[in-house]
Structures are given as structure tokens and as C-alpha cells.
Amino acid sequence: MADFDLESLVHLEQTFYDDGYKDGFTHGRIHGLIEGRALGREKGFEMWEELGFYEGFAVIWKAVYVRQGRQDDRGFHHINQLLDLISQFPTANPSVETADVDISKLFRQIRSRYKALCATLGVKSSLRANASSSISAEEDIPEPPQNVGSGHTVWELSDAAKVKAKPGQDLSF
């Protein structure tokens, strides 16, 4: 009976808790790395898909401006700044210690420049990265103009397009 330690019985629950915590922490670390990599891959793909859209948009409009000889226009300036910001975006995963680029800040600047370019061009900006959005792609596409009686073309109003009209309640201008 001299070898029996009563103190170990008092802390028996804490001992089991500590052992379970260590095992759970190790197990959680492994699964956290796996899930983190999968989430990082998914979000990284979404970012690059959005950046690719912006770059393609800018390159196409730049070609239009060059073809029209409008290199001194405000839109051309926005295009060049957008392409410059996109070229600054890192193409490799920077480590935390050497990260000299604030990715979220740069991404916000790119989005802002894209919105400014769209406003300058008179184009509706679309910031959806992919079609998995809760809004269907057809909701943003306006209906084609309708010819009304005297040959005038009328576009539907955005609020009127959302409200379903009852048969026989067509509006004409």
C-alpha cells in the first residue's frame, strides 16, 4: 500500500482531460491543414477568375481605344492603371514573414479601378466571380427593346421588370 499515490486519484479527471486535449489538438491540426489548403485553393481560384475577368475586360477595351486612336482619353488612362494594378498582384504564395504586398488592399484597389473604368465607359459593372452566385445570370441581362406602335423603341424599367404585370396591364409610352 505504500506505493499507492492518493494524489494521482485526485487529479485523475484532469489527467484524462489533458491527454484527450493533446490527442484532439494533434488530430485537429492535421485536419485543419487539409481543410485550409482546400479552402485556400477554392478562394484563390475565385480571386484569379475575377482578376482574369478584369484583365480581359481591360485588354479588350484597350484594343478598342487603340484602334479608334483615343490613347489620350480618360478611359484609356483608367485601363492602363487597372492593368498596372493587376500586374502588381503576386503570382506566388508569399510567406507571412516576407509578405510586402497587402493582397486584400490591392484587390480592393483593383475592384475600385474596375468600377471607375466601367463608369467612364458607361458599362454596367459585374463583380460576380462565378455563376455559383445566388443571383441567376439572366437577372442582370436587360430584355431586348420592344417596338411600341409608332416605331419607338422602349426599354423596360428596372423596377417594372421585377414586378410581374398581370395580363392586360401592359404599359405603353
Secondary structure in CASP SS format (residue, H / E / C, confidence):
PFRMAT SS
TARGET T0000
AUTHOR 0000-0000-0000
METHOD secondary structure of the structure
MODEL  1
M C 1.00
A C 1.00
D C 1.00
F C 1.00
D C 1.00
L H 1.00
E H 1.00
S H 1.00
L H 1.00
V H 1.00
H C 1.00
L H 1.00
E H 1.00
Q H 1.00
T H 1.00
F H 1.00
Y H 1.00
D H 1.00
D H 1.00
G H 1.00
Y H 1.00
K H 1.00
D H 1.00
G H 1.00
F H 1.00
T H 1.00
H H 1.00
G H 1.00
R H 1.00
I H 1.00
H H 1.00
G H 1.00
L H 1.00
I H 1.00
E H 1.00
G H 1.00
R H 1.00
A H 1.00
L H 1.00
G H 1.00
R H 1.00
E H 1.00
K H 1.00
G H 1.00
F H 1.00
E H 1.00
M H 1.00
W H 1.00
E H 1.00
E H 1.00
L H 1.00
G H 1.00
F H 1.00
Y H 1.00
E H 1.00
G H 1.00
F H 1.00
A H 1.00
V H 1.00
I H 1.00
W H 1.00
K H 1.00
A H 1.00
V H 1.00
Y H 1.00
V H 1.00
R H 1.00
Q H 1.00
G C 1.00
R C 1.00
Q C 1.00
D C 1.00
D C 1.00
R H 1.00
G H 1.00
F H 1.00
H H 1.00
H H 1.00
I H 1.00
N H 1.00
Q H 1.00
L H 1.00
L H 1.00
D H 1.00
L H 1.00
I H 1.00
S H 1.00
Q H 1.00
F C 1.00
P C 1.00
T C 1.00
A C 1.00
N C 1.00
P C 1.00
S C 1.00
V C 1.00
E C 1.00
T C 1.00
A C 1.00
D C 1.00
V C 1.00
D C 1.00
I H 1.00
S H 1.00
K H 1.00
L H 1.00
F H 1.00
R H 1.00
Q H 1.00
I H 1.00
R H 1.00
S H 1.00
R H 1.00
Y H 1.00
K H 1.00
A H 1.00
L H 1.00
C H 1.00
A H 1.00
T H 1.00
L H 1.00
G C 1.00
V C 1.00
K C 1.00
S C 1.00
S C 1.00
L C 1.00
R C 1.00
A C 1.00
N C 1.00
A C 1.00
S C 1.00
S C 1.00
S C 1.00
I C 1.00
S C 1.00
A H 1.00
E H 1.00
E H 1.00
D H 1.00
I C 1.00
P C 1.00
E C 1.00
P C 1.00
P C 1.00
Q E 1.00
N E 1.00
V E 1.00
G C 1.00
S C 1.00
G C 1.00
H E 1.00
T E 1.00
V E 1.00
W C 1.00
E C 1.00
L C 1.00
S H 1.00
D H 1.00
A H 1.00
A H 1.00
K H 1.00
V C 1.00
K C 1.00
A C 1.00
K C 1.00
P C 1.00
G C 1.00
Q C 1.00
D C 1.00
L C 1.00
S C 1.00
F C 1.00
END
